[in-house]
Structures are given as C-alpha cells and as structure tokens.
Amino acid sequence: MKPPFVSHFTGTDLVVEHIEKYWCPTVTSADLLDAKEFRFQEDKRPHLVIVTAEDEYKTEETLPEFARKQLGKDFRVSFVFAAVKERNHLPGLEALDEADVALISVRRRVLPKEQLAAVRKFVASGKPLVGIRTASHAFSLLPGQKLTEGLADWPSFDTEVLGATYRGHHGAAHKTTVSAAPEAVKDPLLVGVKHEFATASTLYKSGPLAEGARPLLIGKAEGVQQTEPVAWTWKRKDGGRTFYTSLGHPEDFKQESFVALLRNGIHWAADLPIGAAPPAGKP
C-alpha cells in the first residue's frame, strides 16, 4: 500500500476535498439528476455531516484536520460552512437529509426558516448528534439582536437536544482543569483520555444536566468552588444519541486526550465500536 495509506473510499474523499479546496467547487450526480448522490455500493461507512459556523474557535480549520486524521476509515465526512458574506446562512445544510450522524459547531446563528427546519427534522428523526463547545448556544440570538422576518431561532436547543442548561461561562482568568467523573473512570468513552488534564477552553456553566444524561468529564475553574460537567452522553426523548463536550478550543485539538474524547464520542453516537487511534499517517 502506498501513501496516504487509506482505503479506496477514503482516498476518493481526499481527492474530492483537495479539488473543492484548491481548484473549484464540484457537483454530484444528485445536482444533475435530482436523485440521491452516487455512492460506491461497497462503501458502507455512515455519513457524518459536520456543520461549523462560529467566529471564535476556528473549528472550520480544526475539524477538517481532525476528520482527515481520525475519521476517514469509519465515516464518510461532509462539511457545511457558513456563507462568507451572510452570517445567518448555511449553504448546503440540506446535506442533513442524507446524514447518518451530525456534528454541530455553531455559535449564535439564527437561520432561514427552511434551514432550521432541516436541523429540527434531523433531530426529530432520532438520528445521533454530536455537539462541541458553542453548540450549547448554536441557534440563539446574539445579545441585543432581534429576530427578523424569515429567520428562526431555537433557544432551547441546549436543553432539548444536548441535555444541558447553558448559563454562560467563567472568564479566561480562571484556568480550567478537567477530570474524569467518578462513575466514568472505566467508561470506554474515556479510552485514551487522561483522568486529569488542563484545557485552554474556559469553563462553561452547563448544569444541571437532563435526567438520564451520563457525565464523563467534570471541569473545575481556578478560584471557583462550583464544578461543571464538561462532557456527557444522553439518549434523547426522540430516541437519538447525543454526545456533547464544552471543550473545543484550538489548543484542545493539540491534546491527545481531547482528540481521543471526540473520536470516541462520535463513534459512540453512531453506535460503532470505540477503538484505538489510527496509526500515525493513516487516516
């Protein structure tokens, strides 16, 4: 086998991604024939759609790199990015209609009603969803913002979909230490995750969690007595699986513990076995 040491299907994904990024946008059979997009019959990987639209943590850069290194073998990955000139527009969000799993990294975007309806439809279908960092206030208004005609918000996304209660965060002056929840020390989702590590992410106030949510990591901000859940799983009322972590700072993606946590969480959400990290250089 020759570089980049990946399967035929992952290799095709990488070629398409390179063309999209450096040459020009591509079209699929669905664009021409008004039918389902072509997929190789032998490609049984679940389709993960990653939606990123936030201006603080550069997940439009960190998540594609993470996906290339950690997910290509087990997932077919597509991306949805915010429009450059229209803050509240996520072109291509209809990809959720064909998704098996969604990963949300969005911050305070109120969307055209038909786009938010696509998100609601995906959730209502009981499909698995992963959220990181600002997903806890993904579709909420900016402070002082008013909802204009044609746009829709979902302020209860945190409680209904993530099983959280987002209440802001402790400031950057309070350094955060993360540790395993006592009941989760031996949980498979923490394979490869240190039982205590520092994070560059400020500590979100996320509790109380929904009934049935299972904490995996707990955060402690320096000088603050109250701890907060930092990562957890939850089986929603619609039957879908949710994995969420309030981590996601660019520096977190440089930590093996965070990379392992996110990889494990995505596999758990998709009901796939949680395995070891891919060998270096082999997505």
N, C-alpha and C positions, 0 to 999 in steps of 0.2 A: 504494500500500500504506500502511496506517495502523499506528500503534503497536499492539502491540510489535514490529512488523516481523519476523514469523516465519511459517513455513509453517502451513497449516491444522492439521496433525497436532501440531506443537509448541504451537500455540495451545490445542488441546484439552488437551494435557498440563498447560499452565499453569493453565487453568480448574479442572481436577480437583485440582491441587496446592493452589490457593487455597481451594477448598471443604474439602479434607481438613484444611488447616492452621487455617482461621479459622471454619468453620461446624460440620462434623460429618464423621465417617468415611463413606466411600461403599462401595457394594457393586458388584460386577461381575456380568456375565452368568454367569460361572463359579460365583459364590456361589449363584445361584438355580437354575441348570440342571445343575450338576455336569458342566460341559463346559468346553472351552477358552474363555478370556476373549475377548470380541469385539475384533477389530482391523479398522480400515479396510483393505479389500483392497489399496488403493494404498500403504499405509504399509509400506514395505519396510525401514525402519530396524531394525538389530539391537537387541535388548532388553538393556540394561545394567542389572543389579541391583547397587545399592550397599549393602553391609552395613556399618553403623557401630555399634560398641559399645565405647567406650573413654571413660575419665573424665579424660584428661589434655590432649588437644589440640583438643577442641571440633569434631571433624570432623562431628558431627551438624549443625553450623551451616555450616562452611566448604565441605563437599562439596555440599550442595544449591545453595548460591550459585554454586559453580564449575560445576556441571552446567547450571544455568539459562543461564549466560553462554557456556559453551564447548561444550556437547554436544548441545543440543536439535535442531539441524539434522540431525545424523548418527545420533543414538541416541534410542531411546525409553527413558527412565530411570525405574526404580522404586527405592524405598528400603525397607530393612529396618532398624529401630531396636531397641535393647534395651528390654525391658519396664521401666517406671519402678520398680516395686517388687521385681522379681525379676531379680537381676543376671545369672543364667545362663539367661535365656530370651529368645529372639529371635523373637517372634511374626511370622508371615508369611514365615519363611525358606523355606517351600515354593515361593516365587517363583523359586528357583533352578531348579526343574524346567522352567520356561518361559524361562529366561535364555539368551541367546547369549554374554554376557560377564558376568563378576562382578568387582566391585571390593571388596576386603576392607580395612576399617579397624577392626580388633577387637583388644582387648588383654586377654589372660588370662581368657577366658571358657570354662568347661567347660560343655557343653551337654547337654540331654536327648539320649539316645542317638539318637532318631529325627531330631533336628535336625542333629546332627553327621553322621549318615548321609547327609543331603541334601547337605552340603558335600562329603563324600567321593564321593558319586555324581556330582556336578557335575565334580569334578576328574578322576575316572576316565573320564568321557565324552570327555576330551580337549579340552574347551572352554577358551577363553582366560580367564586370570585376571590381575588387576592387584592388587598389594598396595602399601600405603603405610605407612610408619612402624611402628606396633606390630603390623602383620600378621605380623612375624617371630616373634612370640610370641602369636599370636592365640588359640590354643586350649590354652594351657599353664596349669598350676595357678599360683595365687598362691603366693609363698614361704610355706611352712608350712602350706599348705592340703592337705587330704586329699580324695581323690575319694570322693564319697558315692554311695550306690546310686541307679541311674537316670541318672547323669551320665557323660559320656565326655569324654576329652581327646585331643589329637593333638599331643604334644610335638615330633614330627619334621616338623611342617608346614613349618618353615623349610627343611629340607634336601630334603624330598620334593617340595614344591610351589613354593617360591621359589628354590631353588638356593643357599641361604645357610646360614651356620652362626652363628646369633645367640649372642653371648657377652657381652651386657650393653652398656654404653656408657660413654664418657668423660664426666665430670661437666660441669655447666653452667659451671664456672670455666674450662674450655678452649674458647675460641671456635673455631668451625669455618669453614674456607674450603673451598669446593668448586671443583674444576677439571675440565675435560674429560679423560677418559682419552686418552693419546696416540694410540691406534689408533682413537678415535671422534670425532676433531675434525671430520671431514667427514660424520659419520653423519647421515642425515635426521632421526633422533630428537632431535638437538640443534639443529634449526632453531628460531631464536628464543630459544635458551638461551645466555647469556654463557659464555665459556670459563673464566671465573673469577668467583665471587661468594661473598659471605658468607651464612651461614644462621643462623637462631635455633635450629635443631634441634641438639641435642647429637649428637656423632658416635657412631653405633652401630658395635660391633665385629661385622662381618658375614662376614668371610672365614674360611677360604678358600671361594671360590665353587665350585659344582658344575662338573664337566667340561662344557665347551660353553657355559657362561654367558659373556656378552659385556659387559664393563664399559663404561659410558657416562660416569659421573662418579666421581671419586675425592675423598675428604674427608681433610683434614688438620686435626687438633686442635692448637691452640696449645700449645706445650711438649711435645708428644708426637711421637716420631720415627716411629712406625708409621702409615702411611696405611691407609684402609679404603675398599672400594667403597661408593658411595652410591646408584648407580642402575645397573641392568643388565637385559638381556633373556636369556631362557633358553627353549629348546624342550625340554619335559619328556619323560620316557620314555614317557608315555601319548600323546605327540604334540601336546599342548596348548602354547600360547604363554603364557609368564609375563613380565610386566614388573613390576619392583619398584623402589621407591625408599625409602630410610630417612628421607627428608625428609617434612615434613607438619605442622610447627609452624604455628599460626595466622598467624604473621608470614610464613611462606613463601608463603601464598596471596596475599599482597600484592605478591609479586615476579613480574614478567613471566617471568623465567627458569623459575621453578618451575611456573607456570601452563602455559607452553609445554611443558615437560618432561612434565607429567602428561597434558596433552591429546594430545601426540604418542604417549606410551606407550600410552594407551587405544586410539588409532587403530591403532597397530602390532599390539597384541594382537588386535584384531578384524579384522586383515588389511584395513584400509581405508587409502586414501591419506592421507598426512600432508600437511596443507595449512596455509595461513596462518590466523591467529587470526580469529574472526568480527569483523566491523566493530562498533565501539562501539554498544551498544544494540540489537544484532541477534543474539540467540542462534541 
